[in-house]
Amino acid sequence: MAFICEDLKWITVLSTFIFSVWRCRTISDLMINEQIRDREVRLIGENGEQLGIMSAKDAMKLAREAELDLVKIAPTAKPPVCKIIDYGKYRYELARKEKEARKKQKTIEIKEVRLSPNIDDNDLNTKVSSARKFLTKGNKVKISLRFRGREMAHMQASRHILEDFAKALEDVAVIDKPIKQEGRSLTLFLMEKRS
């Protein structure tokens, strides 16, 4: 019975320790309140006014009086810069700004058009029109000329197909990466022409 109680005691101590370590890492990279162990800090008030350089204890006392948190916002500065703010609200604002920045980013996809060395003119025109659609939407286009079996012996002779393809799209596209052999295929990358 004594062994079981002793084991449970150690398990609770260990789980409490693990939770506290996990909590410190997941909550933030910023130091807040008692985590700030610097001797002196440059303090900024809740309204953005400079309160000067003071000890971390005095800064913590001012934060408690205002019923807000003391957050180290510039840890590499000499002395470190701390601000009196509502930490929850601050984290929310940072997350919102990050989300807005991600919305404004534009991702460029690479669309692939596959060709064969014995492609007919009408089929080639169809592939050119689909590549034109991809380019006007802002995507990059990868054109692959795939070879099978005995076609591998005539790879360089079929290079003109990719050159003709790029020439047909030169009004809307520029060559991003020139023709290159990758295994059993020749590839060419095109991207939208900038005005």
C-alpha positions in Angstrom: 0.0 0.0 0.0 2.8 2.4 0.9 4.5 1.7 -2.5 1.4 2.6 -4.4 1.0 6.0 -2.6 4.7 6.7 -3.1 4.3 6.0 -6.8 1.2 8.2 -7.2 3.0 11.0 -5.4 5.9 10.9 -7.9 3.5 10.6 -10.9 1.6 13.7 -9.8 4.9 15.6 -9.2 6.2 14.6 -12.6 3.0 15.4 -14.5 2.8 18.8 -12.8 6.4 19.5 -13.9 5.8 18.4 -17.5 2.6 20.5 -17.7 4.4 23.6 -16.4 7.3 23.2 -18.9 4.8 22.6 -21.7 2.7 25.6 -20.7 5.8 27.9 -20.6 6.8 26.8 -24.1 3.4 26.9 -25.7 2.0 30.1 -24.3 4.6 32.4 -25.7 8.2 33.2 -26.6 7.7 36.5 -24.7 8.6 36.7 -21.0 5.8 38.0 -18.8 5.5 39.1 -15.1 7.7 36.9 -12.8 9.6 35.4 -15.8 11.4 38.7 -16.2 14.6 38.4 -14.2 16.7 41.3 -15.5 18.1 43.8 -13.0 16.8 46.9 -14.8 14.5 47.4 -17.6 13.3 50.3 -19.8 9.6 50.7 -19.1 6.8 51.8 -21.4 3.5 52.7 -19.8 0.0 51.4 -20.8 -0.6 54.5 -22.9 2.8 54.3 -24.7 4.6 56.9 -22.6 8.2 56.4 -21.6 8.5 55.8 -17.8 12.3 55.4 -17.9 14.8 52.9 -16.7 14.0 51.2 -13.4 14.4 47.9 -11.6 12.3 44.9 -12.7 10.7 44.8 -9.2 9.5 48.4 -9.5 8.2 47.8 -13.0 6.3 44.7 -11.8 4.8 46.8 -8.9 3.6 49.4 -11.4 2.0 46.7 -13.6 0.2 45.2 -10.6 -1.1 48.6 -9.5 -2.6 49.1 -13.0 -3.9 45.5 -12.9 -2.1 44.6 -16.1 0.8 42.5 -17.1 4.5 43.4 -17.5 5.7 42.0 -20.9 9.3 42.0 -22.2 8.8 43.2 -25.8 12.4 43.8 -26.8 14.7 41.3 -25.0 17.8 42.1 -27.0 17.9 45.8 -26.2 20.2 47.2 -23.6 18.5 47.4 -21.1 15.5 45.2 -22.2 12.3 47.0 -23.0 9.2 46.1 -21.1 5.7 47.3 -21.5 2.7 47.4 -19.2 -0.2 45.9 -21.2 -3.1 43.4 -21.0 -1.2 40.2 -22.2 -4.3 38.4 -23.5 -5.3 41.4 -25.6 -1.7 41.8 -26.9 -1.6 38.1 -28.0 -4.9 38.5 -29.7 -3.7 41.6 -31.6 -0.5 39.8 -32.7 -2.5 36.8 -34.0 -4.9 39.0 -35.9 -2.0 40.9 -37.6 -0.4 37.7 -38.5 -3.6 36.4 -40.0 -4.1 39.6 -42.0 -0.5 39.3 -43.4 -1.2 35.7 -44.4 -4.4 36.8 -46.3 -2.4 39.3 -48.3 0.2 36.7 -49.4 -0.3 35.2 -52.8 0.6 31.6 -53.4 1.9 30.7 -56.8 1.0 27.2 -58.0 2.9 25.2 -60.6 0.6 23.7 -63.2 2.0 20.9 -65.4 1.3 20.4 -69.1 2.4 17.0 -70.4 3.4 16.5 -74.0 4.7 13.5 -76.1 7.2 13.7 -78.9 4.8 12.7 -81.6 2.1 15.2 -80.7 -0.2 16.5 -83.5 -0.6 20.3 -84.2 -4.2 20.4 -83.0 -3.3 18.7 -79.7 -0.4 21.1 -79.2 -2.7 24.1 -79.8 -5.1 22.7 -77.1 -2.3 22.3 -74.7 -1.1 25.9 -75.5 -4.5 27.3 -74.8 -4.7 25.5 -71.4 -1.2 26.7 -70.5 -2.3 30.3 -71.5 -5.3 30.0 -69.0 -2.9 28.9 -66.2 -0.5 31.8 -67.0 -3.2 34.5 -67.0 -4.4 33.3 -63.6 -0.8 34.0 -62.3 0.4 30.4 -62.0 3.7 29.0 -63.3 3.6 26.3 -65.9 5.8 23.3 -66.2 5.9 21.8 -69.7 7.0 18.2 -69.7 8.0 16.3 -72.9 7.9 12.7 -71.9 9.8 9.9 -73.8 9.1 6.2 -73.8 11.2 3.3 -75.1 12.9 4.0 -78.4 11.9 7.7 -78.2 14.7 8.2 -75.7 17.2 7.9 -78.6 15.8 11.1 -80.2 15.5 13.4 -77.2 17.5 16.3 -78.6 15.7 16.1 -82.0 12.3 16.6 -80.2 13.6 19.7 -78.3 12.0 21.9 -81.0 8.5 21.0 -79.6 9.2 22.8 -76.3 10.8 25.7 -78.2 7.7 26.0 -80.4 5.5 25.8 -77.3 7.4 28.7 -75.6 7.2 30.7 -78.9 3.5 30.3 -79.1 3.1 31.7 -75.6 5.7 34.5 -75.8 3.0 37.2 -75.8 1.9 36.3 -72.2 4.9 34.3 -70.8 8.6 34.4 -70.3 10.9 31.4 -69.7 11.5 31.0 -66.0 13.9 28.0 -66.3 15.3 26.9 -69.6 14.9 23.4 -71.2 16.4 20.7 -69.0 16.6 17.0 -69.1 15.1 15.2 -66.0 15.3 11.4 -66.4 13.0 10.3 -69.2 11.6 13.8 -70.0 12.6 17.3 -71.0 11.1 20.1 -68.9 10.6 23.9 -69.4 9.2 26.3 -66.9 7.2 29.4 -68.0 5.9 32.3 -65.9 3.6 35.2 -66.6 5.2 38.2 -68.3 5.3 41.2 -66.1 4.1 44.5 -67.7 
